[in-house]
Every structure is written in C-alpha cells, then in structure tokens.
C-alpha cells in the first residue's frame, strides 16, 4: 500500500499543514465519538434490560419474602400453640402430682391421728393402771409406815426403859417391847404379862382362832444380857410346862457361842431369835399352831394325823419354812427402811431448795423495796413466824 502525503501551505502564516494527519485526527475524534455513542446506547439498552430483569427478580424476591414471613408466622403460631399445650400438660401433670401428694399426706395424717388416738387411749389406760397400782402401793406403804412407826415407838420406848440402869430394868424394857409388839400385831390373841416377882416367863401368848378357841400357847422370854446363858433354856422350858404351853421363844441379841442371834430352834419346841425377828417367828408359829388346832378339831379321835403334824412342826422342814418367812420379812423391812431414808433425804433436799428460793425472793424483794418504798408488803414473806415447810428431824 502506497502512502501519499498531502501537504498545503497556510496562506496566512505560511505554515505547511499535513492533510493526512488532520484527517487522521478528525477520523479518530469521530471514531471516538461514535464509539462513545454506541457504548452509551448499548449501556442504555442493557440498563433497560437489566432494570426490567431486576424489577422482575425484585418482585419474585418480595413474593418469596412474603411466603417466608407467612411461613415464619405460621411456625411461630404453631410454636406458641405447642408451648401453650406443653404448659397446659405440665400444669395438669403438676396438679395430678399435687393431688396425689395431698391424698398421700391426708392418708398419713389420718393414720397418724388414729395412732395418736390409740396412743392416748393406751396412755390413759396405762396411767389409770399405774395410778391404781400407785394408790395400792401408797396404801400398803402407809400401812407399813404406820406399823414401822408403831414398832419404832415401841422399840424406842422399850429401849428408853431398858437404858434406865439395872439389869432388872433392862429385862423389863425387853418384856414391855415384846408385849406391846405382840398385842398390836395380834389383837385377837390373849397377851398376858407375868407380874413382876412371880415365877414364869415374861409374856404368855394364847393364840386364838375360829370362835375364840385357843389353838396353842407361846411362851416368850426377853433377855438383854450381853452374854448367853444355857440356864435360860431350862428356865423357859419349866415356865412353858407351868402354863401348859406349846412353844418357847427366847428373844436375845446373842446366841450360843457369843455370836449374833439368828432365828433357830435350839431344842425341841424351844426357839431363839433377835428382837427384829419377833414378828416373823410369831407369825410362823401361830400359823403352825392354828393348822394343828384345825386338824385336831376336824380329826378328833385320830391321833395319827396330830402326831404327823407335831412331827412336822418339830422337824427341819418347818424350821426352814419359818426361816424363809422371817428372812423374807427382814429383807422387805430393810428395803422399806432404805426407801424411807431415801425419801426423807429427798424431801429434805427439796425442802432446802424451796427455802433457798424463798430466801432469794425475800432478798430480791428487799432490794426492790430499798429502791421503791411504795411497794405493798407481802405478809407471808416478811413474817418471820410464817412456816412454809415442815421441819424434819436429822
């Protein structure tokens, strides 16, 4: 291709102008304008197309969003319904549980109430039984206390008389003690004192039974000597024969060998006992004599049974039986004495405590009255002669 140069000279300034270059520059500008125009038209066309598509997509997106929102509203509504149903189910389950627990609690309360009623009835019954037993024991204890007090008074009176001086006076004191003790314990028997200066034992006891019949005679001799004398045995046997007696008893605090007396039959129908064993031995001998008299009365003319009974009363078995009765009596008496001493100690302790409280209250009132002098007086507290509690001897 041959390129030709087209040049012209400017008539005004004389400058040489290249026609090709000018044309090329103008074509270039026109081409650039055309390109921009085409680009602009293409852009406008594409913009219109895209705008339409975007609008369509936007509409579709809005519809989908509406659908999604509708689905979300439905799901939320379902969730709320489900939550409400779950809450209702939980409430019903809780109510059922509460009702079950309430029923169980009421059942336990009913059982507890029944148990309480049974316990109260049982306690009332036990209390009534205990009160009855306590009342019976109280009556028995009062009786025993009265007996012991009487015996103590008799014993103290006898000891007082026995301690007045001579051996003769001491013997009289023992005689009085035996006589009074037997007279009070066996009011139905004839208790006879042998007059002073007359021959015979100290006390004669005629045991009576039935229609005032005499079952037998017990001869009692009291001794206060410090040493045993074998002459006592022969003397009381003679005294017993003199009054047609059946059993002889020597009451002494010492026995053969200088030892302390323990109830025993030292010879046939001759007994020895201490002053504390009188009642036990007397009751045993009386029982044997009354049985023998009853047997004699019902079996008159049949001497064999009387002989058997006489042999029984003279044998070791009868001795052992009377020892058991006496030991039981002595043991019971020791228990009662021990309980009496304990109760007296307890009462004295309570008395001291009560007096201490009363004295403390008196001091308290005295302190208050030094502050407030207008307080009314309490006569029972301020009266020194007022006795609130009994005084016990040491």
C-alpha positions in Angstrom: 0.0 0.0 0.0 1.4 3.3 -1.1 1.0 6.2 1.3 0.8 9.5 -0.2 1.5 12.7 1.6 -0.9 15.6 1.1 0.5 18.9 2.3 -0.7 22.5 1.8 0.7 25.9 2.9 -1.4 28.2 5.1 -1.9 31.4 3.2 -2.0 33.4 6.4 1.1 32.2 8.2 2.8 30.2 5.6 2.9 27.0 7.8 2.9 23.7 6.0 -0.2 21.6 7.0 -0.2 17.8 6.6 -3.6 16.9 5.3 -3.3 13.2 6.2 -2.5 14.0 9.8 -5.5 16.3 10.1 -7.8 13.8 8.5 -6.5 11.1 10.8 -7.0 13.2 13.8 -10.6 14.1 12.8 -11.4 10.5 12.0 -10.0 9.5 15.3 -12.3 12.0 17.1 -15.3 11.0 15.1 -14.5 7.3 15.7 -14.2 8.0 19.5 -17.5 9.9 19.4 -19.1 7.1 17.6 -17.7 4.5 20.0 -19.0 6.5 22.9 -22.4 6.9 21.3 -22.5 3.2 20.6 -21.3 2.4 24.1 -23.9 4.8 25.6 -26.7 3.3 23.5 -25.5 -0.2 24.4 -25.3 0.8 28.0 -28.8 2.3 27.9 -30.2 -0.8 26.2 -28.5 -3.1 28.7 -29.6 -0.9 31.6 -33.2 -1.0 30.4 -33.0 -4.8 30.0 -31.3 -5.3 33.4 -33.7 -2.9 35.1 -36.6 -5.0 33.8 -35.0 -8.2 35.0 -34.1 -6.7 38.3 -37.6 -5.5 38.8 -38.9 -9.0 38.0 -36.4 -10.5 40.4 -37.3 -8.0 43.0 -41.0 -8.9 42.6 -40.1 -12.5 42.9 -38.0 -11.9 45.9 -40.7 -9.9 47.6 -43.2 -12.7 46.9 -40.7 -15.2 48.4 -40.1 -13.0 51.4 -43.9 -12.7 51.9 -44.1 -16.5 51.7 -41.2 -16.9 54.1 -42.8 -14.4 56.5 -46.1 -16.2 56.2 -44.4 -19.5 56.9 -42.5 -17.9 59.9 -45.8 -16.5 61.2 -47.3 -20.0 60.9 -44.3 -21.6 62.6 -44.4 -19.1 65.4 -48.1 -19.7 65.9 -47.5 -23.4 65.9 -44.6 -22.9 68.3 -46.8 -20.8 70.6 -49.7 -23.4 70.4 -47.2 -26.1 71.2 -45.8 -24.1 74.1 -49.2 -23.4 75.4 -50.2 -27.1 75.1 -46.9 -28.1 76.9 -47.6 -25.6 79.7 -51.2 -27.0 80.0 -49.8 -30.5 80.1 -47.2 -29.6 82.7 -49.9 -27.8 84.7 -52.2 -30.9 84.6 -49.3 -33.2 85.5 -48.4 -30.9 88.4 -52.0 -30.8 89.5 -52.1 -34.6 89.4 -48.9 -34.8 91.3 -50.1 -32.3 93.9 -53.4 -34.2 94.2 -51.5 -37.5 94.7 -49.2 -36.0 97.3 -52.2 -34.4 99.0 -54.0 -37.7 99.1 -50.9 -39.4 100.5 -50.5 -36.7 103.1 -54.1 -36.9 104.1 -53.8 -40.7 104.4 -50.6 -40.3 106.6 -52.4 -37.7 108.7 -55.3 -40.0 109.1 -53.0 -42.8 110.1 -51.1 -40.5 112.5 -54.4 -39.3 114.0 -55.6 -42.9 114.5 -52.2 -43.8 116.0 -52.4 -40.7 118.2 -55.8 -41.7 119.4 -54.7 -45.3 120.1 -51.6 -43.9 121.9 -53.7 -41.6 124.0 -56.2 -44.3 124.9 -53.3 -46.7 125.7 -51.6 -43.9 127.7 -54.8 -43.2 129.6 -55.3 -46.9 130.3 -51.6 -47.3 131.4 -51.9 -44.1 133.5 -55.1 -45.4 135.2 -53.4 -48.8 135.9 -50.3 -47.0 137.2 -52.4 -44.7 139.4 -54.3 -47.7 140.7 -51.1 -49.6 141.4 -49.6 -46.5 142.9 -52.6 -46.0 145.1 -52.5 -49.6 146.3 -48.8 -49.3 146.9 -49.4 -46.0 148.7 -51.9 -47.6 150.9 -49.6 -50.5 151.6 -46.7 -48.2 152.1 -48.8 -46.1 154.6 -49.8 -49.2 156.4 -46.1 -50.4 156.6 -45.1 -46.9 157.6 -47.7 -47.0 160.4 -46.5 -50.4 161.5 -42.9 -49.4 161.4 -43.7 -46.1 163.2 -45.5 -48.1 165.9 -42.8 -50.6 166.2 -40.2 -47.9 166.3 -42.1 -46.1 169.0 -42.5 -49.3 171.0 -38.9 -50.2 170.4 -37.7 -46.7 171.4 -39.9 -46.7 174.5 -38.6 -50.2 175.4 -35.0 -49.1 174.8 -35.6 -46.0 176.8 -36.9 -48.0 179.7 -34.2 -50.6 179.2 -31.5 -48.0 179.4 -32.6 -46.8 182.8 -29.9 -48.6 184.8 -30.1 -52.1 186.2 -30.2 -55.4 184.6 -33.6 -56.0 186.0 -34.9 -52.8 184.5 -33.4 -53.7 181.1 -35.2 -57.0 181.2 -38.5 -55.2 181.9 -37.8 -53.0 178.9 -37.5 -56.0 176.7 -40.6 -57.5 178.2 -42.6 -54.4 177.5 -41.4 -54.3 173.9 -42.4 -57.9 173.3 -45.7 -57.5 175.0 -46.7 -54.3 173.1 -45.5 -55.6 169.7 -47.5 -58.8 170.0 -50.6 -57.0 171.4 -50.7 -54.6 168.4 -49.8 -57.2 165.8 -52.2 -59.9 167.0 -55.1 -58.1 168.6 -57.3 -61.3 168.6 -54.8 -63.2 170.8 -54.6 -63.0 174.6 -51.3 -61.4 175.5 -50.6 -61.8 179.2 -47.8 -60.2 181.1 -46.3 -62.2 184.0 -46.4 -59.9 187.0 -43.1 -58.8 188.5 -42.0 -61.0 191.3 -44.0 -64.1 190.1 -42.4 -67.2 188.7 -42.7 -67.6 184.9 -41.6 -66.1 181.6 -42.1 -62.5 180.5 -45.1 -62.8 178.2 -47.7 -65.6 177.6 -49.4 -65.5 174.2 -52.6 -67.5 173.8 -53.2 -68.0 170.0 -56.9 -67.8 169.3 -58.8 -68.9 166.1 -62.3 -69.6 164.9 -64.8 -68.9 167.7 -62.2 -67.6 170.1 -60.8 -71.1 170.6 -57.2 -71.4 171.8 -55.0 -73.0 169.2 -51.9 -73.0 171.4 -49.7 -71.1 173.8 -46.4 -69.4 173.0 -44.1 -68.5 175.9 -41.8 -65.5 175.4 -38.8 -64.6 177.4 -36.8 -61.4 176.7 -33.1 -61.1 177.5 -30.9 -58.0 177.3 -27.7 -59.6 178.6 -24.5 -59.3 176.7 -23.5 -63.0 177.1 -25.5 -66.1 176.5 -26.5 -68.4 179.4 -27.6 -72.0 179.0 -29.7 -71.7 182.1 -32.2 -69.7 180.1 -33.2 -72.9 178.2 -34.1 -74.9 181.3 -35.9 -72.0 182.9 -38.1 -71.3 179.9 -38.9 -75.0 179.5 -40.1 -75.0 183.1 -42.1 -71.9 182.6 -43.7 -73.4 179.5 -44.7 -76.6 181.3 -46.1 -74.5 184.2 -48.7 -72.8 181.8 -49.2 -75.9 179.6 -47.5 -74.0 176.7 -46.6 -75.5 173.3 -43.7 -73.4 172.0 -41.0 -71.5 173.9 -39.1 -68.5 172.5 -36.0 -66.8 173.9 -35.6 -63.3 172.5 -31.9 -62.2 172.7 -29.4 -60.3 170.7 -26.8 -63.0 171.4 -26.9 -66.8 171.0 -24.7 -69.7 172.0 -21.0 -69.0 171.4 -21.5 -65.2 171.8 -22.5 -64.7 168.1 -25.3 -62.5 166.9 -28.7 -64.2 167.1 -30.2 -65.9 164.0 -33.6 -67.4 164.3 -33.2 -71.1 165.1 -34.7 -74.0 167.1 -32.1 -74.9 169.7 -34.1 -77.7 171.3 -37.4 -79.3 170.5 -40.1 -76.6 170.6 -37.5 -74.1 172.0 -36.7 -71.2 169.7 -34.3 -68.3 169.9 -34.5 -65.1 167.8 -33.4 -61.5 167.9 -35.7 -58.6 168.6 -36.0 -57.8 164.9 -37.1 -61.3 164.2 -40.0 -61.5 166.7 -42.8 -60.8 164.2 -41.6 -63.2 161.5 -41.2 -66.1 164.1 -44.5 -65.2 165.8 -46.5 -65.4 162.5 -44.9 -68.7 161.6 -45.5 -70.3 164.9 -49.1 -69.0 165.0 -49.8 -70.4 161.6 -48.5 -73.8 162.6 -50.5 -73.9 165.9 -53.7 -72.9 164.1 -53.2 -75.6 161.4 -52.6 -78.1 164.2 -55.7 -77.0 166.1 -57.9 -77.1 162.9 -56.6 -80.6 162.2 -57.3 -81.7 165.7 -60.8 -80.3 165.6 -61.6 -82.0 162.3 -59.8 -85.2 163.1 -60.8 -85.8 166.7 -60.1 -89.4 167.8 -57.5 -89.7 165.0 -54.3 -89.1 166.8 -52.0 -90.2 164.0 -52.5 -87.0 162.0 -51.8 -84.9 165.1 -48.7 -86.8 165.6 -47.7 -86.2 162.0 -48.4 -82.5 162.3 -46.5 -82.4 165.6 -43.5 -84.1 163.9 -43.7 -81.7 161.1 -43.6 -78.7 163.4 -40.7 -80.2 165.2 -38.8 -81.1 162.1 -36.2 -79.2 160.0 -38.6 -78.6 157.2 -40.8 -76.4 159.4 -37.7 -74.7 160.7 -36.5 -73.9 157.2 -40.0 -72.7 156.2 -40.1 -70.3 159.2 -36.6 -69.1 158.4 -37.7 -68.3 154.9 -40.7 -66.4 156.1 -38.6 -64.5 158.6 -35.8 -63.8 156.1 -38.3 -62.5 153.6 -39.9 -60.2 156.2 -36.5 -58.9 157.3 -35.4 -58.3 153.7 -38.7 -56.5 152.9 -38.3 -54.4 156.1 -34.8 -53.4 155.1 -35.9 -52.4 151.7 -38.7 -50.3 153.2 -36.4 -48.7 155.7 -33.9 -47.9 152.9 -36.6 -46.4 150.7 -38.0 -44.4 153.7 -34.5 -43.0 154.4 -34.0 -42.2 150.7 -37.4 -40.4 150.5 -36.7 -38.5 153.7 -33.4 -37.4 152.3 -35.1 -36.4 149.0 -37.8 -34.5 150.8 -35.2 -32.7 153.0 -33.2 -31.7 149.8 -36.4 -30.4 148.2 -37.3 -28.5 151.4 -33.8 -26.9 151.5 -34.1 -25.9 147.8 -37.6 -24.4 148.3 -36.4 -22.5 151.4 -33.4 -21.2 149.4 -35.7 -20.0 146.6 -37.9 -18.3 149.2 -34.9 -16.6 150.8 -33.6 -15.5 147.5 -37.0 -14.0 146.6 -37.1 -12.3 150.0 -33.7 -10.7 149.3 -34.9 -9.7 145.9 -38.0 -8.0 147.4 -35.8 -6.3 150.0 -33.6 -4.9 147.3 -36.6 -3.6 145.3 -38.1 -2.0 148.4 -34.9 -0.1 149.1 -35.4 1.5 145.6 -39.2 1.7 145.5 -40.5 2.2 149.0 -44.2 2.4 148.0 -44.4 -1.2 147.0 -47.1 -3.2 149.0 -45.8 -5.6 151.6 -46.1 -9.3 151.1 -47.1 -10.5 154.6 -46.3 -14.2 154.1 -42.7 -13.4 153.1 -42.0 -10.6 155.7 -43.5 -12.6 158.6 -40.6 -14.4 160.2 -43.0 -16.6 162.2 -44.7 -18.0 159.0 -43.8 -21.6 158.4 -44.0 -22.7 154.8 -42.5 -26.1 155.1 -42.4 -28.8 157.9 -39.2 -29.3 159.7 -37.7 -32.8 159.7 -35.5 -34.2 162.3 -32.0 -35.1 161.4 
